[in-house]
Amino acid sequence: MNRLRIGIDVGGTNTDAVVIDAHGKVQGWFKSATTIDVRDGISAAIRGVLATVDKSDVRQVMLGTTHSLNALIQRKGLGRVGILRIGAPATLAIPPLAGWPTELADALRGPVSIIRGGHEHDGTEFMPLDEDGVRSFAESCTYGVDAIALTSVGSPVRADHEERAAAIIEEVVGNAVPITLGREVAGTGIIERENTATLNASLHFVGRGIVTGLLEILEEHSLRADVYLTQNDGTLLGAEEALRRPILSIGSGATNSMRGAAYLSQLSNAIIMDVGGTSTDVGLLVDGFPRTSAHNVEIGGVRTNFRMPDLISVALGGGTVVRHEPQLALGPDSVGYQLTSKALVFGGDTMTLSDVSVAAGRADFGDPHAVESMDRGLRQDTVDLVDEQLRILADRIKASRTEIPLVAVGGGAHLVPGTIPGVSEVIRPEYASVANAIGAAIAEASGTVDRNFVFSQSSRTECLDQAKEMATDAAIRAGADPTSVRITTVTEIPMTYMPGDCARVIVKAVGPLMESPEPALIAD
């Protein structure tokens, strides 16, 4: 039997789907306009790709979506979260939700408490856990709380207090209220870890809606397949884990495009320019994976410590509205998923960058006669302005002055000129318009360790070996084939401000999915 995968990516303009075989060859692809109810667009895209294959061969479905991010930005569908921090008296100076946008904090704030407990950077307990305080907090969460975020100082090194507190809370409130442990969703940094745990807890219903919605769509199409969501780092999150940790898939869209571009171009080091209908994302590919941002990432105005791709994004895409009175201006608004009805080449009355691209001969779709009368000066000025903006983006993302190739992908890639100063060549691979869905389809399972180690307690080599083993085990638990797991990243950050020979160690292990004989079922 030919085992097939379906990769799906939901963008602001289009929902793309591809089906690939066990050898990574594309068997079919389909673009569908993203709908107000995203499930309609996903269902249409799946229907489109299934027309090209035998659906009984489909074993896995991978979905990348910005639904969780949109929920945070729009403050919609968020649950009320009880927040418990274990770390008094050392962490009383900055309360939970400090620095959050007021409207977001108000939308999800439940009972908030800081109690005694926590561990030092080396795992030493600096204060016994206040179990009575845990029970008091749990009792305040008995009614009107949808989820709980629990974070302890030092939990990435030693999680005893988080786990004990979670057990006590479950005794009081039962298992119907999901509990997010800080160490499960983020690394070092108590405030960032607590923020991430709180965001994750607030997204419980959103995450469940994404997974159950996809399962319902698969049932509608009589598909029995394992379900995965793509994570922020370009790897996969099983459906069960996606239910528990929806925050981990919040920024996967751009990463999918970069991984897909790397796969299609067979390049390990290049500039990736993903041009959609609404925006353009530019990143740098290093050793086959997106370069990671060195800065903490803000999500919905909240500081977190995710390891996210280093991207530059601008409001420039195929659906960007072009205005020329009183002077030439591009966007920032876009017709988005209404491109095929509002753009001039599709019979609409709104001039977009896709219309200019067709008029300039860079694209060939729609009705070219609809833009024959476009003023040549306006057309050239618009093309020059787009080219200059894209040149600046490519130059900003480069790590050096050395010329490297640029891979143009996305439905709006026709906007990218054939030559760009500072770029050795512009590559437009086959299936570039659905690179995001291909990135989802070829994604692998992964495991990451992000914690502090005290080298003087054993040795640097032993600590790094331990971190690699932990990351490998995590990747296998996530579904990776044990025989093919590889270490892709080892980062050491010396902690010279701490006593002893300490370092923050971040290790990532990646491997292809282990093929299961039968698709797994998701528990209700």
DRENLUMTI-688298 format. One record per residue (C-alpha): residue in three letters; x, z, y. Coordinates in steps of 0.05 Angstrom, whole numbers, padded with zeros to 5 digits, always signed. Example, Ala and Ser with C-alpha at 12.3 -4.5 7.8 and 13.67 -1.06 7.14 Angstrom:
2
ALA+00246+00156-00090 SER+00273+00143-00021 
// end
This chain:
524
MET+00000+00000+00000 ASN+00024-00017+00070 ARG+00024+00049+00109 LEU+00005+00038+00181 ARG+00007+00080+00245 ILE-00036+00073+00306 GLY-00006+00093+00373 ILE-00053+00104+00432 ASP-00036+00119+00505 VAL-00089+00134+00557 GLY-00067+00114+00627 GLY-00103+00114+00694 THR-00119+00040+00689 ASN-00116+00020+00615 THR-00120+00052+00547 ASP-00070+00017+00502 ALA-00067+00018+00426 VAL-00018-00013+00377 VAL-00013-00012+00302 ILE+00055-00014+00269 ASP+00076-00017+00196 ALA+00125+00027+00157 HIS+00183-00016+00181 GLY+00164-00008+00255 LYS+00137-00079+00262 VAL+00078-00088+00309 GLN+00018-00113+00270 GLY-00031-00115+00328 TRP-00045-00089+00397 PHE-00104-00082+00445 LYS-00116-00062+00517 SER-00181-00030+00540 ALA-00200-00007+00609 THR-00196+00069+00615 THR-00267+00094+00623 ILE-00297+00154+00660 ASP-00307+00185+00592 VAL-00238+00171+00563 ARG-00266+00172+00492 ASP-00302+00107+00504 GLY-00236+00073+00523 ILE-00200+00103+00463 SER-00255+00081+00416 ALA-00254+00010+00444 ALA-00178+00006+00437 ILE-00180+00031+00365 ARG-00235-00019+00349 GLY-00192-00074+00378 VAL-00130-00060+00336 LEU-00169-00048+00273 ALA-00194-00119+00277 THR-00124-00142+00258 VAL-00110-00097+00198 ASP-00140-00064+00137 LYS-00162+00004+00164 SER-00154+00036+00095 ASP-00078+00028+00105 VAL-00078+00071+00169 ARG-00046+00138+00152 GLN-00028+00167+00220 VAL-00056+00164+00291 MET-00014+00186+00351 LEU-00046+00199+00419 GLY-00013+00206+00487 THR-00058+00227+00544 THR-00056+00260+00613 HIS-00124+00293+00602 SER-00095+00364+00604 LEU-00056+00348+00668 ASN-00117+00320+00701 ALA-00157+00382+00683 LEU-00105+00426+00719 ILE-00101+00380+00780 GLN-00177+00375+00785 ARG-00189+00448+00765 LYS-00240+00426+00713 GLY-00255+00454+00644 LEU-00207+00512+00651 GLY-00220+00577+00614 ARG-00217+00648+00642 VAL-00152+00679+00621 GLY-00132+00752+00611 ILE-00059+00760+00629 LEU-00015+00815+00600 ARG+00059+00823+00618 ILE+00103+00870+00578 GLY+00160+00889+00624 ALA+00145+00949+00668 PRO+00177+00979+00708 ALA+00230+00924+00715 THR+00181+00867+00732 LEU+00132+00901+00779 ALA+00159+00868+00842 ILE+00127+00800+00827 PRO+00056+00803+00799 PRO+00026+00750+00752 LEU-00002+00688+00787 ALA+00045+00699+00847 GLY+00058+00633+00883 TRP+00001+00597+00849 PRO-00047+00553+00889 THR-00105+00599+00907 GLU-00159+00554+00880 LEU-00125+00547+00812 ALA-00111+00622+00806 ASP-00183+00637+00824 ALA-00208+00586+00773 LEU-00175+00620+00714 ARG-00159+00692+00733 GLY-00185+00745+00685 PRO-00160+00817+00675 VAL-00087+00824+00694 SER-00041+00880+00671 ILE+00034+00897+00669 ILE+00054+00950+00619 ARG+00118+00983+00594 GLY+00161+00948+00542 GLY+00209+00890+00533 HIS+00280+00875+00509 GLU+00347+00862+00541 HIS+00382+00794+00539 ASP+00418+00815+00475 GLY+00354+00839+00440 THR+00363+00913+00455 GLU+00297+00949+00470 PHE+00300+00976+00540 MET+00231+01008+00539 PRO+00183+01025+00481 LEU+00119+00985+00479 ASP+00060+01020+00513 GLU+00010+01010+00457 ASP-00044+01050+00493 GLY-00035+01002+00552 VAL-00044+00943+00506 ARG-00110+00972+00479 SER-00135+00987+00549 PHE-00121+00915+00570 ALA-00154+00888+00506 GLU-00217+00928+00520 SER-00221+00896+00590 CYS-00220+00828+00556 THR-00278+00842+00509 TYR-00328+00803+00553 GLY-00320+00743+00598 VAL-00250+00723+00576 ASP-00239+00656+00541 ALA-00165+00664+00523 ILE-00107+00711+00532 ALA-00035+00699+00555 LEU+00015+00750+00530 THR+00088+00750+00554 SER+00143+00800+00541 VAL+00211+00806+00574 GLY+00265+00781+00527 SER+00216+00752+00476 PRO+00256+00688+00463 VAL+00311+00733+00435 ARG+00267+00786+00403 ALA+00191+00779+00396 ASP+00173+00847+00367 HIS+00133+00870+00427 GLU+00095+00805+00436 GLU+00076+00803+00363 ARG+00055+00877+00360 ALA+00014+00871+00424 ALA-00020+00808+00397 ALA-00039+00846+00334 ILE-00068+00904+00374 ILE-00108+00856+00419 GLU-00136+00820+00358 GLU-00159+00888+00329 VAL-00199+00900+00392 VAL-00227+00831+00411 GLY-00225+00797+00343 ASN-00196+00729+00328 ALA-00248+00688+00367 VAL-00206+00695+00431 PRO-00142+00653+00425 ILE-00077+00687+00445 THR-00018+00649+00473 LEU+00050+00682+00464 GLY+00100+00664+00518 ARG+00157+00650+00469 GLU+00115+00598+00434 VAL+00108+00552+00494 ALA+00169+00563+00539 GLY+00241+00586+00541 THR+00279+00636+00583 GLY+00254+00661+00651 ILE+00198+00712+00650 ILE+00158+00684+00709 GLU+00162+00612+00686 ARG+00147+00632+00614 GLU+00087+00673+00636 ASN+00062+00616+00680 THR+00067+00567+00623 ALA+00031+00615+00575 THR-00025+00624+00626 LEU-00033+00550+00637 ASN-00034+00539+00562 ALA-00087+00592+00551 SER-00131+00562+00607 LEU-00128+00494+00572 HIS-00155+00519+00505 PHE-00222+00484+00512 VAL-00191+00421+00542 GLY-00141+00416+00484 ARG-00196+00428+00432 GLY-00238+00374+00466 ILE-00181+00324+00461 VAL-00167+00336+00387 THR-00239+00342+00364 GLY-00258+00281+00407 LEU-00205+00240+00373 LEU-00227+00264+00304 GLU-00298+00244+00321 ILE-00275+00175+00342 LEU-00236+00166+00277 GLU-00298+00187+00238 GLU-00339+00136+00276 HIS-00290+00082+00253 SER-00287+00111+00182 LEU-00213+00126+00190 ARG-00181+00182+00150 ALA-00113+00195+00181 ASP-00066+00250+00202 VAL-00072+00263+00277 TYR-00015+00278+00325 LEU-00007+00284+00400 THR+00057+00264+00435 GLN+00095+00319+00470 ASN+00130+00320+00538 ASP+00197+00305+00505 GLY+00173+00243+00468 THR+00164+00275+00400 LEU+00101+00295+00362 LEU+00055+00355+00359 GLY+00010+00362+00298 ALA-00064+00368+00311 GLU-00066+00441+00291 GLU-00009+00456+00339 ALA-00041+00414+00393 LEU-00102+00459+00389 ARG-00058+00521+00400 ARG-00009+00492+00450 PRO-00042+00437+00492 ILE+00008+00449+00549 LEU+00063+00417+00508 SER+00031+00348+00513 ILE+00016+00351+00587 GLY+00069+00303+00611 SER+00076+00255+00553 GLY+00053+00190+00585 ALA+00117+00170+00621 THR+00159+00194+00562 ASN+00120+00149+00514 SER+00136+00089+00558 MET+00210+00105+00560 ARG+00214+00116+00485 GLY+00175+00052+00473 ALA+00221+00014+00520 ALA+00282+00040+00484 TYR+00253+00019+00417 LEU+00233-00051+00440 SER+00298-00066+00476 GLN+00343-00032+00424 LEU+00383-00002+00482 SER+00408+00070+00484 ASN+00428+00071+00557 ALA+00387+00036+00611 ILE+00341+00043+00670 ILE+00268+00043+00648 MET+00217+00018+00699 ASP+00146+00029+00676 VAL+00096-00006+00723 GLY+00023+00009+00710 GLY-00039-00007+00748 THR-00034+00053+00795 SER+00038+00077+00796 THR+00110+00062+00777 ASP+00154+00112+00739 VAL+00229+00101+00736 GLY+00274+00140+00689 LEU+00342+00137+00657 LEU+00352+00128+00583 VAL+00412+00166+00555 ASP+00429+00160+00481 GLY+00360+00134+00466 PHE+00321+00191+00499 PRO+00298+00202+00571 ARG+00347+00240+00614 THR+00320+00310+00623 SER+00308+00338+00692 ALA+00356+00394+00712 HIS+00303+00426+00755 ASN+00244+00470+00738 VAL+00180+00429+00737 GLU+00118+00444+00777 ILE+00052+00429+00742 GLY-00010+00432+00786 GLY+00031+00470+00837 VAL+00055+00522+00786 ARG+00129+00533+00770 THR+00145+00525+00696 ASN+00209+00516+00655 PHE+00190+00455+00614 ARG+00245+00406+00597 MET+00212+00344+00626 PRO+00240+00274+00637 ASP+00277+00262+00702 LEU+00230+00213+00735 ILE+00218+00182+00803 SER+00146+00162+00813 VAL+00113+00122+00869 ALA+00043+00097+00882 LEU+00058+00024+00866 GLY+00024-00016+00811 GLY-00015-00078+00793 GLY-00078-00049+00823 THR-00047-00025+00888 VAL-00089-00047+00947 VAL-00054-00093+00998 ARG-00074-00088+01071 HIS-00046-00133+01126 GLU-00082-00111+01188 PRO-00059-00084+01236 GLN+00006-00087+01195 LEU+00027-00096+01122 ALA+00014-00034+01080 LEU+00015-00024+01004 GLY-00033+00029+00978 PRO-00026+00085+00962 ASP-00097+00074+00936 SER-00109+00030+00875 VAL-00169-00003+00844 GLY-00145+00027+00778 TYR-00187+00011+00717 GLN-00232-00033+00761 LEU-00176-00085+00769 THR-00212-00136+00726 SER-00273-00134+00771 LYS-00245-00120+00840 ALA-00181-00162+00844 LEU-00187-00231+00876 VAL-00162-00268+00813 PHE-00218-00235+00774 GLY-00273-00254+00823 GLY-00270-00190+00865 ASP-00260-00181+00940 THR-00200-00134+00943 MET-00129-00159+00951 THR-00083-00125+00902 LEU-00010-00132+00883 SER-00032-00169+00820 ASP-00063-00222+00865 VAL+00002-00228+00904 SER+00041-00233+00839 VAL-00003-00290+00814 ALA+00002-00326+00881 ALA+00078-00319+00879 GLY+00082-00346+00808 ARG+00106-00281+00777 ALA+00043-00271+00736 ASP-00005-00317+00701 PHE-00074-00287+00690 GLY-00143-00291+00720 ASP-00161-00349+00765 PRO-00100-00373+00804 HIS-00145-00417+00848 ALA-00174-00353+00878 VAL-00108-00339+00914 GLU-00087-00410+00932 SER-00107-00398+01004 MET-00066-00334+01011 ASP-00022-00338+01073 ARG+00050-00355+01052 GLY+00081-00309+01102 LEU+00038-00250+01078 ARG+00054-00267+01006 GLN+00129-00269+01018 ASP+00130-00206+01061 THR+00092-00169+01007 VAL+00138-00192+00952 ASP+00199-00174+00993 LEU+00171-00104+01007 VAL+00157-00092+00933 ASP+00226-00117+00913 GLU+00259-00070+00963 GLN+00220-00010+00940 LEU+00237-00024+00867 ARG+00311-00035+00885 ILE+00313+00034+00919 LEU+00280+00067+00858 ALA+00331+00036+00810 ASP+00389+00057+00855 ARG+00363+00128+00862 ILE+00356+00140+00787 LYS+00426+00116+00768 ALA+00479+00167+00751 SER+00536+00123+00776 ARG+00550+00058+00813 THR+00563+00022+00747 GLU+00514-00035+00734 ILE+00469-00022+00675 PRO+00410-00061+00647 LEU+00338-00048+00669 VAL+00279-00052+00621 ALA+00213-00070+00654 VAL+00151-00048+00617 GLY+00078-00034+00631 GLY+00018-00076+00649 GLY+00045-00085+00720 ALA+00116-00104+00699 HIS+00105-00174+00729 LEU+00119-00141+00797 VAL+00192-00129+00777 PRO+00237-00184+00804 GLY+00284-00223+00757 THR+00346-00195+00791 ILE+00359-00128+00825 PRO+00423-00109+00861 GLY+00462-00057+00821 VAL+00427-00078+00756 SER+00466-00119+00705 GLU+00403-00153+00678 VAL+00327-00145+00677 ILE+00300-00144+00607 ARG+00227-00158+00591 PRO+00218-00144+00516 GLU+00161-00170+00474 TYR+00101-00123+00476 ALA+00127-00093+00541 SER+00056-00086+00567 VAL+00039-00035+00512 ALA+00107+00001+00509 ASN+00072+00067+00522 ALA+00029+00061+00459 ILE+00090+00037+00419 GLY+00128+00099+00443 ALA+00071+00142+00415 ALA+00069+00103+00349 ILE+00144+00109+00334 ALA+00151+00182+00357 GLU+00184+00232+00310 ALA+00175+00306+00296 SER+00220+00356+00330 GLY+00240+00428+00336 THR+00273+00462+00396 VAL+00308+00529+00405 ASP+00318+00557+00475 ARG+00345+00628+00476 ASN+00402+00672+00497 PHE+00460+00686+00449 VAL+00514+00740+00455 PHE+00576+00705+00426 SER+00615+00770+00423 GLN+00566+00798+00370 SER+00592+00746+00320 SER+00624+00683+00347 ARG+00607+00622+00388 THR+00609+00577+00326 GLU+00564+00623+00286 CYS+00513+00628+00343 LEU+00511+00552+00353 ASP+00504+00542+00278 GLN+00447+00592+00277 ALA+00412+00555+00335 LYS+00420+00488+00300 GLU+00391+00517+00235 MET+00332+00546+00273 ALA+00318+00480+00308 THR+00323+00442+00243 ASP+00274+00490+00209 ALA+00226+00483+00268 ALA+00229+00407+00261 ILE+00214+00410+00187 ARG+00155+00457+00200 ALA+00130+00406+00251 GLY+00129+00353+00196 ALA+00198+00321+00197 ASP+00229+00295+00133 PRO+00281+00349+00114 THR+00329+00296+00090 SER+00330+00259+00156 VAL+00331+00313+00210 ARG+00387+00305+00261 ILE+00411+00347+00320 THR+00402+00307+00384 THR+00418+00358+00438 VAL+00462+00420+00444 THR+00466+00451+00513 GLU+00504+00514+00531 ILE+00494+00548+00598 PRO+00543+00607+00608 MET+00510+00670+00635 THR+00569+00698+00673 TYR+00525+00746+00711 MET+00507+00783+00647 PRO+00551+00833+00609 GLY+00586+00807+00547 ASP+00601+00735+00528 CYS+00530+00708+00537 ALA+00501+00638+00541 ARG+00433+00605+00542 VAL+00433+00555+00484 ILE+00384+00498+00479 VAL+00384+00458+00414 LYS+00337+00402+00395 ALA+00328+00373+00325 VAL+00290+00309+00311 GLY+00269+00272+00248 PRO+00219+00220+00223 LEU+00153+00245+00196 MET+00148+00263+00123 GLU+00097+00216+00092 SER+00039+00257+00063 PRO+00001+00230+00003 GLU-00066+00244+00035 PRO-00084+00256+00109 ALA-00092+00329+00127 LEU-00158+00357+00150 ILE-00164+00399+00213 ALA-00195+00467+00206 ASP-00259+00481+00246 
// end
